[in-house]
Amino acid sequence: MKEKNVDYVVPVVKKEKDSAYYSAYRKKKRFRLFNIIAIAVIVVSVLLVLIFAPKSIDGDWELVVNPEISQATDDEIEDSQRVYYTFTKPGDFGDGKYKTYYNGGVEEGEYKLSEKDGKALINLGTEDLEYKITGLKFLGNTKLIITYPEYTNEQTGQKIPAEDYVFAQAKAPKYEKESYDSFDTDNKLMGKWKSNDRTLEYYMYELSYTQTVEFINGGIMVIHYESTDLALDRYMYYAYTAKDNELTFSLVTDKETKYTVSYDFDEKGNLKFINDTTAGSIFADAFFGDFTFYSPENLPEPEADSNK
Protein backbone atom coordinates (compact mmCIF):
# COMPACT_ATOMS: atom_id res chain seq x y z
CA MET A 1 0.00 0.00 0.00
CA LYS A 2 2.85 2.30 0.71
CA GLU A 3 4.14 1.79 -2.80
CA LYS A 4 0.73 2.71 -4.14
CA ASN A 5 0.70 5.85 -2.02
CA VAL A 6 4.04 6.80 -3.48
CA ASP A 7 2.54 6.44 -6.91
CA TYR A 8 -0.17 8.89 -6.01
CA VAL A 9 2.38 11.63 -5.53
CA VAL A 10 3.15 11.68 -9.27
CA PRO A 11 -0.03 13.46 -10.38
CA VAL A 12 0.65 16.20 -7.85
CA VAL A 13 4.07 16.89 -9.38
CA LYS A 14 2.58 16.75 -12.88
CA LYS A 15 -0.12 19.18 -11.84
CA GLU A 16 2.51 21.69 -10.76
CA LYS A 17 4.12 21.41 -14.18
CA ASP A 18 0.76 21.86 -15.91
CA SER A 19 0.08 24.93 -13.81
CA ALA A 20 3.34 26.53 -14.89
CA TYR A 21 2.58 25.60 -18.53
CA TYR A 22 -0.89 27.15 -18.47
CA SER A 23 0.45 30.24 -16.74
CA ALA A 24 3.00 30.72 -19.51
CA TYR A 25 0.31 30.03 -22.10
CA ARG A 26 -1.96 32.67 -20.59
CA LYS A 27 0.89 35.19 -20.58
CA LYS A 28 1.66 34.42 -24.21
CA LYS A 29 -2.00 34.77 -25.12
CA ARG A 30 -2.23 38.12 -23.32
CA PHE A 31 0.92 39.26 -25.18
CA ARG A 32 -0.63 38.32 -28.51
CA LEU A 33 -3.84 40.12 -27.60
CA PHE A 34 -1.82 43.19 -26.64
CA ASN A 35 -0.07 43.12 -30.04
CA ILE A 36 -3.37 42.83 -31.86
CA ILE A 37 -4.82 45.76 -29.93
CA ALA A 38 -1.68 47.85 -30.55
CA ILE A 39 -1.80 47.12 -34.30
CA ALA A 40 -5.51 47.94 -34.39
CA VAL A 41 -4.85 51.27 -32.65
CA ILE A 42 -2.11 52.12 -35.16
CA VAL A 43 -4.34 51.23 -38.14
CA VAL A 44 -7.23 53.30 -36.77
CA SER A 45 -4.89 56.22 -36.08
CA VAL A 46 -3.53 56.10 -39.63
CA LEU A 47 -7.07 55.98 -41.05
CA LEU A 48 -8.12 58.95 -38.92
CA VAL A 49 -5.09 60.92 -40.14
CA LEU A 50 -5.89 60.05 -43.75
CA ILE A 51 -9.53 61.01 -43.34
CA PHE A 52 -9.20 64.20 -41.33
CA ALA A 53 -5.78 65.50 -42.38
CA PRO A 54 -5.81 68.51 -44.73
CA LYS A 55 -6.26 67.37 -48.34
CA SER A 56 -3.28 68.19 -50.55
CA ILE A 57 -3.59 69.45 -54.12
CA ASP A 58 -0.28 67.99 -55.29
CA GLY A 59 -0.41 65.19 -57.85
CA ASP A 60 -2.09 64.47 -61.19
CA TRP A 61 -5.69 65.38 -62.05
CA GLU A 62 -7.94 65.07 -65.11
CA LEU A 63 -10.53 67.73 -65.91
CA VAL A 64 -13.72 65.66 -66.10
CA VAL A 65 -16.39 68.37 -65.85
CA ASN A 66 -15.85 71.53 -67.91
CA PRO A 67 -18.89 73.85 -68.02
CA GLU A 68 -17.47 75.62 -71.09
CA ILE A 69 -18.02 72.61 -73.35
CA SER A 70 -20.76 70.06 -73.80
CA GLN A 71 -20.21 67.07 -71.57
CA ALA A 72 -19.54 63.59 -72.89
CA THR A 73 -19.34 60.28 -71.11
CA ASP A 74 -15.88 59.01 -70.27
CA ASP A 75 -15.87 56.43 -73.07
CA GLU A 76 -16.84 59.09 -75.64
CA ILE A 77 -13.83 61.32 -74.99
CA GLU A 78 -10.82 60.72 -77.21
CA ASP A 79 -7.44 60.60 -75.51
CA SER A 80 -6.28 63.61 -77.54
CA GLN A 81 -9.12 65.69 -76.08
CA ARG A 82 -8.44 64.90 -72.43
CA VAL A 83 -7.01 67.66 -70.24
CA TYR A 84 -4.71 66.91 -67.31
CA TYR A 85 -3.13 69.04 -64.60
CA THR A 86 -0.12 68.26 -62.41
CA PHE A 87 0.43 70.32 -59.26
CA THR A 88 3.66 70.33 -57.26
CA LYS A 89 3.45 70.23 -53.48
CA PRO A 90 2.71 73.75 -52.17
CA GLY A 91 5.43 75.56 -50.26
CA ASP A 92 5.21 77.11 -46.81
CA PHE A 93 3.39 80.12 -48.22
CA GLY A 94 0.97 78.12 -50.36
CA ASP A 95 2.81 78.73 -53.62
CA GLY A 96 3.65 76.06 -56.18
CA LYS A 97 3.86 75.23 -59.87
CA TYR A 98 1.55 73.34 -62.18
CA LYS A 99 1.54 71.88 -65.69
CA THR A 100 -1.36 71.53 -68.10
CA TYR A 101 -1.37 68.62 -70.57
CA TYR A 102 -3.60 68.78 -73.64
CA ASN A 103 -3.39 67.24 -77.12
CA GLY A 104 0.37 66.73 -77.03
CA GLY A 105 1.09 70.14 -75.51
CA VAL A 106 2.32 71.12 -72.07
CA GLU A 107 2.06 74.57 -70.50
CA GLU A 108 3.64 75.58 -67.23
CA GLY A 109 2.31 78.02 -64.67
CA GLU A 110 2.34 79.00 -61.02
CA TYR A 111 -0.40 78.76 -58.43
CA LYS A 112 -0.97 80.06 -54.93
CA LEU A 113 -3.23 78.78 -52.16
CA SER A 114 -4.76 81.01 -49.51
CA GLU A 115 -7.72 81.21 -47.14
CA LYS A 116 -10.32 83.91 -46.57
CA ASP A 117 -13.51 83.91 -44.52
CA GLY A 118 -13.07 80.21 -43.87
CA LYS A 119 -12.85 79.38 -47.58
CA ALA A 120 -9.91 77.70 -49.29
CA LEU A 121 -8.81 79.70 -52.35
CA ILE A 122 -6.56 78.97 -55.31
CA ASN A 123 -5.12 81.44 -57.82
CA LEU A 124 -3.90 80.00 -61.14
CA GLY A 125 -2.64 83.35 -62.40
CA THR A 126 -5.89 85.30 -62.78
CA GLU A 127 -8.06 85.54 -59.66
CA ASP A 128 -8.70 83.83 -56.34
CA LEU A 129 -11.18 80.98 -56.77
CA GLU A 130 -12.80 78.83 -54.12
CA TYR A 131 -11.78 75.17 -54.19
CA LYS A 132 -12.26 72.00 -52.20
CA ILE A 133 -10.94 68.44 -52.29
CA THR A 134 -13.20 65.50 -51.56
CA GLY A 135 -12.58 61.77 -51.18
CA LEU A 136 -9.42 59.91 -50.18
CA LYS A 137 -6.36 59.54 -52.39
CA PHE A 138 -5.53 56.06 -51.14
CA LEU A 139 -9.00 54.93 -52.27
CA GLY A 140 -8.56 56.56 -55.68
CA ASN A 141 -11.79 58.59 -55.47
CA THR A 142 -10.41 62.08 -54.86
CA LYS A 143 -12.05 65.05 -56.59
CA LEU A 144 -10.72 68.61 -56.92
CA ILE A 145 -13.54 71.14 -57.41
CA ILE A 146 -12.73 74.72 -58.43
CA THR A 147 -15.66 77.14 -58.47
CA TYR A 148 -15.92 80.21 -60.65
CA PRO A 149 -18.25 82.67 -58.87
CA GLU A 150 -21.44 84.14 -60.22
CA TYR A 151 -20.93 87.23 -62.35
CA THR A 152 -22.90 89.65 -64.54
CA ASN A 153 -22.21 89.96 -68.26
CA GLU A 154 -21.44 93.67 -68.72
CA GLN A 155 -22.80 93.74 -72.28
CA THR A 156 -26.07 91.87 -71.77
CA GLY A 157 -26.62 92.39 -68.06
CA GLN A 158 -27.29 88.66 -67.77
CA LYS A 159 -26.27 86.96 -64.55
CA ILE A 160 -24.10 83.91 -65.07
CA PRO A 161 -24.42 81.43 -62.19
CA ALA A 162 -21.42 79.98 -60.38
CA GLU A 163 -19.86 77.03 -62.18
CA ASP A 164 -17.85 74.07 -60.90
CA TYR A 165 -14.86 72.67 -62.74
CA VAL A 166 -14.30 69.13 -61.50
CA PHE A 167 -10.99 67.27 -61.62
CA ALA A 168 -10.62 63.57 -60.86
CA GLN A 169 -7.55 61.86 -59.48
CA ALA A 170 -5.64 60.47 -62.49
CA LYS A 171 -2.26 59.85 -64.09
CA ALA A 172 -0.95 62.57 -66.41
CA PRO A 173 0.24 61.37 -69.84
CA LYS A 174 3.93 60.69 -70.51
CA TYR A 175 4.28 62.52 -73.82
CA GLU A 176 8.05 62.11 -73.70
CA LYS A 177 7.65 58.34 -74.07
CA GLU A 178 5.19 58.32 -77.00
CA SER A 179 7.63 57.71 -79.85
CA TYR A 180 6.97 55.69 -82.99
CA ASP A 181 7.26 51.93 -82.58
CA SER A 182 10.20 52.08 -84.99
CA PHE A 183 12.32 55.17 -85.71
CA ASP A 184 15.74 56.41 -86.84
CA THR A 185 17.73 59.28 -85.36
CA ASP A 186 20.36 61.57 -86.85
CA ASN A 187 23.19 62.46 -84.49
CA LYS A 188 23.64 65.79 -86.29
CA LEU A 189 20.12 66.79 -85.25
CA MET A 190 20.44 65.92 -81.57
CA GLY A 191 20.07 68.76 -79.07
CA LYS A 192 18.33 72.15 -79.13
CA TRP A 193 17.95 74.54 -82.06
CA LYS A 194 16.53 78.03 -81.72
CA SER A 195 15.05 80.05 -84.59
CA ASN A 196 15.09 83.73 -85.35
CA ASP A 197 12.42 85.85 -83.71
CA ARG A 198 9.21 85.17 -85.57
CA THR A 199 6.13 87.37 -85.85
CA LEU A 200 2.44 86.71 -85.89
CA GLU A 201 0.00 89.16 -87.49
CA TYR A 202 -2.83 89.85 -85.07
CA TYR A 203 -5.29 92.53 -86.23
CA MET A 204 -3.18 95.73 -86.26
CA TYR A 205 -0.33 94.24 -84.26
CA GLU A 206 2.77 92.20 -84.94
CA LEU A 207 3.39 89.83 -82.07
CA SER A 208 6.80 88.26 -81.76
CA TYR A 209 7.64 84.78 -80.54
CA THR A 210 10.54 82.36 -80.59
CA GLN A 211 10.56 78.72 -81.51
CA THR A 212 13.04 76.20 -80.15
CA VAL A 213 13.10 72.62 -81.41
CA GLU A 214 14.82 69.84 -79.49
CA PHE A 215 15.55 66.37 -80.83
CA ILE A 216 15.86 63.60 -78.24
CA ASN A 217 17.47 60.22 -78.86
CA GLY A 218 14.32 58.42 -77.75
CA GLY A 219 12.48 59.45 -80.92
CA ILE A 220 10.76 62.50 -79.46
CA MET A 221 10.90 66.04 -80.87
CA VAL A 222 9.84 68.92 -78.63
CA ILE A 223 8.92 72.34 -80.02
CA HIS A 224 8.92 75.16 -77.48
CA TYR A 225 6.91 78.28 -78.34
CA GLU A 226 7.65 81.28 -76.15
CA SER A 227 6.40 84.88 -76.27
CA THR A 228 6.02 87.73 -73.80
CA ASP A 229 3.63 89.47 -76.23
CA LEU A 230 1.32 86.45 -76.20
CA ALA A 231 1.98 85.38 -72.61
CA LEU A 232 2.90 82.06 -74.19
CA ASP A 233 5.11 79.29 -72.85
CA ARG A 234 4.09 76.01 -74.47
CA TYR A 235 5.86 72.75 -75.29
CA MET A 236 4.53 70.52 -78.08
CA TYR A 237 5.59 66.86 -78.25
CA TYR A 238 6.05 64.93 -81.51
CA ALA A 239 7.18 61.42 -82.41
CA TYR A 240 9.79 61.57 -85.18
CA THR A 241 12.06 59.55 -87.40
CA ALA A 242 14.97 61.04 -89.39
CA LYS A 243 16.87 59.47 -92.24
CA ASP A 244 18.74 60.74 -95.33
CA ASN A 245 18.07 64.39 -94.39
CA GLU A 246 14.33 63.82 -94.27
CA LEU A 247 12.30 64.35 -91.11
CA THR A 248 8.92 62.67 -90.56
CA PHE A 249 6.96 63.53 -87.44
CA SER A 250 3.53 63.33 -85.82
CA LEU A 251 1.87 64.82 -82.77
CA VAL A 252 2.17 62.20 -80.03
CA THR A 253 -1.62 62.16 -79.64
CA ASP A 254 -2.18 61.63 -83.38
CA LYS A 255 0.53 59.40 -84.83
CA GLU A 256 -1.60 58.58 -87.88
CA THR A 257 -1.19 62.14 -89.22
CA LYS A 258 2.38 62.51 -90.46
CA TYR A 259 4.34 65.53 -91.71
CA THR A 260 7.54 65.32 -93.74
CA VAL A 261 10.14 68.01 -94.39
CA SER A 262 13.72 67.99 -95.66
CA TYR A 263 16.56 69.57 -93.73
CA ASP A 264 20.19 70.52 -94.23
CA PHE A 265 23.03 72.37 -92.51
CA ASP A 266 24.86 75.47 -93.77
CA GLU A 267 28.61 76.03 -93.66
CA LYS A 268 28.40 77.28 -90.07
CA GLY A 269 26.50 74.21 -88.93
CA ASN A 270 23.15 76.00 -88.61
CA LEU A 271 19.98 74.04 -89.37
CA LYS A 272 17.61 74.86 -92.23
CA PHE A 273 14.37 73.13 -93.13
CA ILE A 274 13.56 72.83 -96.82
CA ASN A 275 10.23 72.55 -98.63
CA ASP A 276 8.33 73.07 -95.42
CA THR A 277 4.75 73.04 -96.69
CA THR A 278 3.25 71.77 -93.44
CA ALA A 279 0.46 73.78 -91.86
CA GLY A 280 0.06 72.43 -88.39
CA SER A 281 1.81 74.52 -85.77
CA ILE A 282 -0.19 76.08 -82.95
CA PHE A 283 -0.43 79.19 -85.16
CA ALA A 284 -1.71 77.20 -88.18
CA ASP A 285 1.39 78.09 -90.19
CA ALA A 286 4.40 76.03 -91.26
CA PHE A 287 6.11 74.25 -88.41
CA PHE A 288 9.54 75.51 -89.31
CA GLY A 289 9.19 77.86 -92.28
CA ASP A 290 12.06 79.59 -94.06
CA PHE A 291 14.03 80.30 -90.90
CA THR A 292 17.50 79.50 -89.68
CA PHE A 293 17.75 77.43 -86.51
CA TYR A 294 20.88 78.01 -84.45
CA SER A 295 22.58 75.77 -81.93
CA PRO A 296 23.15 77.46 -78.54
CA GLU A 297 26.84 78.12 -79.30
CA ASN A 298 26.00 79.78 -82.66
CA LEU A 299 23.04 81.86 -81.52
CA PRO A 300 23.55 85.45 -82.77
CA GLU A 301 22.88 88.57 -80.80
CA PRO A 302 19.26 89.80 -81.19
CA GLU A 303 20.23 92.98 -83.03
CA ALA A 304 22.38 91.02 -85.49
CA ASP A 305 19.70 88.44 -86.23
CA SER A 306 18.14 89.66 -89.45
CA ASN A 307 17.87 86.40 -91.37
CA LYS A 308 14.11 85.84 -91.70
Salt bridges, closest charged atoms under 4 A:
GLU62 OE2 - ARG82 NH1 2.74
ASP74 OD1 - ARG82 NH1 3.10
ASP79 OD1 - ARG82 NE 3.42
GLU107 OE2 - ARG234 NH1 2.93
GLU108 OE2 - LYS99 NZ 3.97
GLU178 OE1 - LYS255 NZ 3.33
ASP233 OD1 - HIS224 NE2 2.53
ASP290 OD1 - LYS272 NZ 3.31
